[in-house]
């Protein structure tokens, strides 16, 4: 009896006793990213992944770290997954995205889609018409490690990535340290709603900079250890994202003051 229990414990540690899974560790950014992940432990990505966790009977631990450290930690095998990551070619060495039959990122298995917008000082001539920037006579602020910098650099702009905090970035804008700021729209709007005096000095341009899907990336280590589990997780993300339970969470969360 004791020997059997001993072996079962050993198998449990190896994640094989009665099909038990080892605890997975997923990292995310340690700043408020409304409405997806918040520093108080709420957010729609967490709601969605908790539904996935329950459906697949997984043990998952969430770790909040700076975004660059989250991705590099996944690459080193410290974390089993990182969220929420948009697609960048150089991230393919860090881990895996869900992919379609042609090996391209499968947007149907995304966590969410997010939009980026350009913010400028009230009265500024900086503009973006959906194709071209004009009147940008200085640097454009972007959060450190965020993919929107690629679009800005492709248009020949100088990018300031010195901040990880969207509030600090918008304060840099009103103090003239940057000419404009590229932020995820819901995130930028959330900061401005929470800071009315700042909001009086900042305006959002109507044309979207970019809209893109965001994924739960999974580590090379997890894909090597259990590729079937990875596919089940991504499939469940898609299933739960469309579920009435998750849609109810979305409605309730966005209705909060």
VOGU-3710 file (C-alpha; in Angstrom, 3 decimals, decimal comma):
1> xxxxxxxxxx> 0,000/0,000/0,000  2,690/2,455/1,085  4,861/1,409/-1,840  2,001/1,977/-4,286  1,354/5,384/-2,758  5,067/6,169/-2,985  5,113/5,337/-6,698  1,928/7,283/-7,292  3,513/10,334/-5,649  6,571/9,939/-7,877
11> xxxxxxxxxx> 4,306/9,679/-10,924  2,344/12,677/-9,735  5,560/14,664/-9,631  6,197/13,510/-13,186  2,634/14,478/-14,089  1,585/10,981/-15,099  -0,399/9,571/-12,164  -4,020/9,070/-13,286  -3,466/11,567/-16,087  -2,629/14,362/-13,648
21> xxxxxxxxxx> -1,014/17,419/-15,200  1,892/19,304/-13,696  1,076/22,833/-12,589  1,506/25,274/-15,456  2,928/28,759/-14,937  1,764/31,547/-17,240  3,313/35,014/-17,057  1,746/38,342/-17,986  2,715/41,998/-17,836  2,913/43,585/-14,369
31> xxxxxxxxxx> 1,137/46,827/-15,408  -2,575/47,543/-15,796  -3,624/46,505/-19,309  -7,324/47,358/-19,227  -9,512/45,396/-19,674  -7,365/42,311/-20,218  -5,103/42,019/-17,162  -5,073/44,325/-14,145  -2,636/44,568/-11,251  -5,465/43,740/-8,807
41> xxxxxxxxxx> -5,736/40,250/-10,327  -8,851/40,941/-12,401  -9,173/41,199/-16,173  -10,826/39,498/-19,116  -7,783/37,428/-20,153  -7,706/35,971/-16,643  -11,464/35,294/-16,754  -11,027/33,493/-20,079  -8,006/31,444/-18,991  -9,764/30,472/-15,762
51> xxxxxxxxxx> -12,617/29,036/-17,857  -10,035/27,132/-19,940  -8,333/25,894/-16,773  -11,618/24,617/-15,335  -12,708/22,920/-18,563  -9,382/21,091/-18,957  -8,926/20,500/-15,191  -5,532/22,196/-15,182  -3,574/23,733/-12,337  -2,345/27,151/-13,479
61> xxxxxxxxxx> -0,304/29,757/-11,605  -0,171/33,340/-12,951  2,973/35,436/-12,517  3,137/39,206/-13,112  6,520/40,415/-14,420  7,778/43,115/-16,825  6,723/42,108/-20,345  10,226/41,676/-21,773  11,120/39,458/-18,803  7,915/37,460/-19,307
71> xxxxxxxxxx> 8,861/36,624/-22,905  12,520/35,911/-22,135  11,471/33,764/-19,145  9,216/31,698/-21,407  12,094/31,309/-23,855  14,299/30,040/-21,001  11,607/27,595/-19,853  10,832/29,442/-16,598  7,218/29,905/-17,721  4,981/27,521/-19,675
81> xxxxxxxxxx> 3,189/30,371/-21,401  2,992/34,153/-21,814  -0,025/36,340/-22,497  -1,186/38,329/-24,268  1,285/38,410/-27,170  0,708/39,806/-30,645  2,571/38,144/-33,506  6,163/39,181/-34,115  8,548/37,041/-36,164  11,375/37,391/-33,643
91> xxxxxxxxxx> 9,111/35,945/-30,934  9,017/32,595/-32,773  12,303/31,662/-31,099  10,785/32,489/-27,690  7,812/30,124/-27,911  4,827/29,045/-29,969  1,642/30,647/-31,241  -1,406/28,563/-32,197  -1,054/28,037/-35,937  -3,301/27,097/-38,853
101> xxxxxxxxxx> -2,712/24,382/-41,462  -0,282/26,674/-43,319  1,763/27,345/-40,193  0,537/30,937/-39,807  -0,781/32,336/-36,508  -4,390/31,166/-36,121  -6,423/34,249/-35,190  -9,489/32,075/-34,496  -7,616/30,808/-31,397  -6,660/34,279/-30,115
111> xxxxxxxxxx> -7,348/35,501/-26,581  -8,644/38,831/-27,912  -8,146/41,525/-30,519  -6,788/44,925/-29,553  -6,609/48,274/-31,308  -3,833/50,851/-31,193  -4,467/54,602/-31,412  -2,253/57,685/-31,606  -2,643/60,292/-28,850  -1,356/63,880/-29,182
121> xxxxxxxxxx> -1,406/67,091/-27,147  -4,530/69,225/-27,602  -3,741/71,762/-30,329  -0,878/69,706/-31,795  -0,579/69,370/-35,584  0,618/65,751/-35,391  -1,576/63,635/-37,642  -2,123/60,106/-38,946  -4,532/59,555/-41,846  -4,495/55,771/-41,680
131> xxxxxxxxxx> -1,616/55,573/-44,169  0,865/58,328/-43,346  2,106/60,336/-40,391  2,670/64,071/-40,744  3,879/66,974/-38,579  5,746/64,589/-36,240  8,800/66,668/-35,284  10,080/64,571/-32,428  9,886/61,152/-30,821  6,745/59,013/-30,474
141> xxxxxxxxxx> 6,267/57,201/-27,166  5,539/53,474/-26,993  5,491/51,106/-24,028  8,747/49,184/-23,656  8,765/45,912/-25,612  5,419/46,487/-27,368  4,944/45,485/-31,012  3,486/48,821/-32,186  7,055/50,184/-32,266  7,577/48,173/-35,484
151> xxxxxxxxxx> 4,859/50,165/-37,277  6,301/53,462/-36,011  9,849/52,525/-37,050  8,623/51,346/-40,469  7,293/54,891/-41,023  10,693/56,356/-40,175  9,684/57,692/-36,769  11,966/57,888/-33,749  10,507/55,811/-30,906  10,887/56,447/-27,167
161> xxxxxxxxxx> 10,524/53,162/-25,265  11,781/54,411/-21,911  8,537/53,735/-20,011  6,530/50,641/-19,059  3,685/52,730/-17,597  0,961/54,208/-19,856  0,217/57,001/-17,349  3,885/58,039/-17,318  3,916/57,911/-21,124  0,918/60,276/-21,391
171> xxxxxxxxxx> 2,531/62,601/-18,827  5,674/62,650/-21,012  3,383/63,719/-23,865  1,820/66,684/-22,039  5,241/67,776/-20,771  6,589/67,823/-24,345  9,094/64,996/-23,976  7,424/63,108/-26,844  5,303/64,449/-29,732  2,723/61,665/-29,683
181> xxxxxxxxxx> 2,017/58,356/-27,945  0,930/55,056/-29,519  -1,139/53,025/-27,056  -3,680/50,231/-27,060  -6,934/52,171/-27,323  -8,836/50,703/-24,366  -5,752/51,127/-22,215  -5,116/54,739/-23,205  -8,783/55,638/-22,749  -8,855/53,932/-19,339
191> xxxxxxxxxx> -5,882/56,006/-18,100  -7,435/59,243/-19,380  -10,813/58,487/-17,797  -9,041/57,934/-14,474  -7,066/61,208/-14,828  -9,482/63,981/-15,920  -6,895/66,809/-15,738  -4,570/64,859/-18,022  -7,492/64,070/-20,332  -8,136/67,808/-20,869
201> xxxxxxxxxx> -4,662/68,134/-22,418  -4,640/65,013/-24,609  -6,667/64,080/-27,681  -7,027/60,810/-29,519  -6,789/60,702/-33,318  -9,817/59,041/-34,958  -7,928/56,780/-37,379  -6,783/53,446/-35,910  -3,060/52,796/-36,062  -3,488/49,036/-36,063
211> xxxxxxxxxx> -5,779/46,238/-34,954  -4,301/42,839/-34,228  -5,009/39,544/-32,487  -3,323/38,684/-29,177  -2,455/35,148/-28,168  -1,490/32,881/-25,327  2,006/31,821/-26,410  3,218/28,476/-25,067  6,823/27,575/-24,352  9,128/25,401/-26,451
221> xxxxxxxxxx> 9,513/23,190/-23,350  5,756/22,590/-23,054  5,405/21,864/-26,783  8,208/19,294/-26,582  6,820/17,724/-23,400  3,142/17,592/-24,306  2,151/18,905/-27,766  -1,371/17,450/-27,376  -1,943/19,500/-24,220  -0,834/22,669/-26,029
231> xxxxxxxxxx> -3,351/22,043/-28,823  -6,114/21,316/-26,292  -5,376/24,572/-24,452  -5,519/26,661/-27,643  -8,692/24,905/-28,838  -10,319/25,537/-25,457  -9,335/29,225/-25,614  -11,328/29,479/-28,860  -14,260/27,513/-27,428  -14,458/29,468/-24,172
241> xxxxxxxxxx> -13,954/32,875/-25,850  -17,243/32,344/-27,716  -19,049/30,838/-24,720  -22,028/32,515/-22,994  -20,115/32,337/-19,680  -17,218/34,405/-21,019  -19,485/36,834/-22,900  -21,317/37,470/-19,609  -17,943/38,255/-17,961  -17,138/40,706/-20,779
251> xxxxxxx> -20,451/42,542/-20,438  -20,159/42,755/-16,642  -16,506/43,829/-16,651  -16,893/46,581/-19,235  -19,978/47,916/-17,416  -17,967/48,618/-14,239  -17,284/52,279/-13,424
//
